[in-house]
Amino acid sequence: MQHMTLNLKPANRKCTGFPIITGITVLCFLIFYAASGNLERQLEPVNRAALMEMLLVSLLLLGIGRLPLFNTGKRQILATAIVIVIEIYLHRMLLPVVFSGLWFLFVAIVFLFIFGVIRSRRDLRKPQLPGDPREYRPLLLALPFLLLQLNRMNIAVDYDSLRYGLRSDYVLFNGSFFDALGQINAVYTYPKGLEVLTAPLSSFHSFALLLMFQFWTLLSVMALVFLILYRMTGRVRNGVAAVLVLSMMTSLTNMSITAKTDLITLLLQLIMFWFFLTREPGKAAAAAILSLSMKPTAVVFTTAAWMTLMGMSLWDAHRKAGRNVSPREPQMPGIRMQESCIFTSGVWLSALPALIFSILFTGIITLRTLVITGVPYSTTFTALFQTLGFRVKWPFNFDAHVDYGASVSFGQAMLSLARRLFLFLFCPVGDDMAHVMIAWGGVMVPVLLYAVLRKWNLLFRGSREQRMSAMLLMVLTGLSLLTFYFLWQVDGNYYIFWDVMLVITAFSLLEEGPDLHPGRVKILGAGILWAAAFATTIITSWAGAVGFTPIDFVNKGYYDNLAEIAEAQRLRGSYGVWSHMAADPANRVIAFAETPDCYEIPCNVESIADVEGSGGSPGLYDKPMFFEWFLTWADTDYLYVERGFLEQPEETRAREMVETLIREGMISDIMTERASQEPELHGIGPEEDCYLLLSVDKARLRYIWEETTPPPADPARTAELLGIFRTAAYFAR
């Protein structure tokens, strides 16, 4: 296989900076790998097995690109497809790949028709790839990164995905779309555009159907980056190299196996950028508006990006108009600008279907948040909306994030900013880098950043596309630095737009494309960077998943997550309580239990951490009356309690709250279930756990809601229930 390495230096000019920055990056990576605990995790048996499997697959792919037997493009494609199909079948991903792919294809075609990219069936014909097919061979080096994500998708379900992304069938569509359905946390009032698009996939027992939609989105991002660079440079090599580098960035690829909305937002932001490059600002505006229906922070980043690119388009139109005006003929700037192609009526009329669709779709999604909470966005610009006259509805409480930068002196903040910037680029370790570690741009970011900074003075003297890319990168850099300054906890996925624009800007600078015939030193350097990126990817994920989905040589083609969850409940002895809640998906449950495990209950369940934790409304937990009001508002059916959760010292308030509800007669019945006495089945040991399901007396709670005095509780029944609760919840003490 022909190798491709990054040769970002100008032609015929000696440069020693790249070996130095590469060496520093690799050294810092080694420190990071040990300090972060990734080395220890890699030595675990399941990870060693996963590594050996991926090394074998990588050798097979390398052989496909090098052996004479596969000297034609068709043979290479067929052999590669066979390897991929075998891998995804063994790891029980075949049917999710097919069915989710068909749904993604349908959504993509509808989108392309609305945006006028496809105008007839003739446009759906098989596209012809530009350039020599041999120029695409380096993409074989990207396949191991993609297969790795597919192989572990079934066992890599993360906290956020379980919390809301994979439960839309219970907490979004099991009732009125414009009803909170008892869910109070801010995450349930986020823009739900992605969950609406994937609604047909949300009722299956396999989580992979929803997660695969994200994976197809990742591939679309890569394809669009290729097209952008091909348009900017006219060379296939630049786009292929960029796609390979993107596959090496865990900040991007680790988002492909989570139900978070980062990738779909990124795709729409890149579509916006593409339409600005093609001088179609109306369609760019439509894509920008549509991105606001996916992620709350898009209000900041998409708006800033759109304003930047639109401002540059206006400036270019002004310059073009100025060249058409006689120096002696005074003209108003806006008159001749209409001669620019981006301001003709035809350009905006062609974008009208896309604008109408985007405004309606985003309007409906935003209206849901407004109806439920009283503000259009539940976590962004809340204070501004309140200043404009909006009022947050009870019981929601959208306090601002902690202003980390304002809590220390300016000098300390600057030192902290410098420290964070270094850690983010080279070695993301420490408490405030915990969420960067699992979605890190990786070893290629410093190298690409050096390439851009070294030729920064050439960017604004280059083509229109290069200037747009450079200016957008500058704006995103400024916004990213502000997050480093103000936020205590930063996440790696916050910066994927910046990562991708860094890749686009760096590879747009290549004058002759990446080197297809490098020397041994360059091959060694590129190999070290590839290996470092692979070592980061295989051991990190948003869920902290270990190893791959166990291989099954005879399987149904998919992984039944719901059956696995039910079996786990049987093994730990809680299946009776679990199945009682799961009997009706509309059951509304407040869980005094560990997260994210309690989110695996297939009904409308809300953790107590959702109520009093980040994004919740902690004041509801201050007094029993406030909490009883909330239970009535949420129309709660059950309280689910795990003894192990109540045993924790920090859960004293939870124990007191549950006991108060029982004493006041707000609980009508208690179902208990003790874990199995056979510790080898569940690993609990002699002090087995206990699980309780408390039925809420809704009729009695109405008295508290209406602020009237309820009838006296039956002392005997109250004492009986309190005795059951205390015996079951504390019997192991």
Secondary structure, 3 states (H helix, E strand, C coil): CCCCECCCCCCCCCCCHHHHHHHHHHHHHHHHHHHCCHHHHHCCHHHHHHHHHHHHHHHHHHHHHHCHHHCCHHHHHHHHHHHHHHHHHHCCCHHHHHHHHHHHHHHHHHHHHHCCCCCCHHHHCCCCCCCCHHHHHHHHHCHHHHHHHHHHHHHCCCHHHHHHHCCHHHHCCCCCCCCCCCCCCHHHHCCCHHHHHCHHHCCCCCCHHHHHHHHHHHHHHHHHHHHHHHHHHCCHHHHHHHHHHHHCCHHHHHHHHCCCCHHHHHHHHHHHHHHHHCCCHHHHHHHHHHHCCCCCCHHHHHHHHHHHHHHHHHHHHHHHHHHCCCCCCCCCHHHHHHHCHHHCHHHHHHCHHHHHHHHHHHHHHHHHHHHHHCCCCCCCCHHHHHHCCCCCCCCCCCCCCCCCHHHCCHHHHHHHHHHHHHHHHHCCCCHHHHHHHCCCCCCHHHHHHHHHHHCHHHHCCCCHHHHHHHHHHHHHHHHHHHHHHHCCCCCHHHHHHHHHHHHHHHHHCCCCCCECCCCHHHHHHHHHHHHHHHHHHHHCCCCCCCCCCCCCCCCCCCCCHHHHHHHHHHHHCCHHHHHHHHCCCCCEEEEECCCCHHHHCCCEEEEHHHHHCCCCCHHHHCCHHHHHHHHHHCCCCEEEEEHHHHCCHHHHHHHHHHHHHHHCCCEEEEEEEECCCCHHHHCCCCCCCEEEEEEECHHHHHHHHCCCCCCCCCHHHHHHHHHHHHHHHHCCC
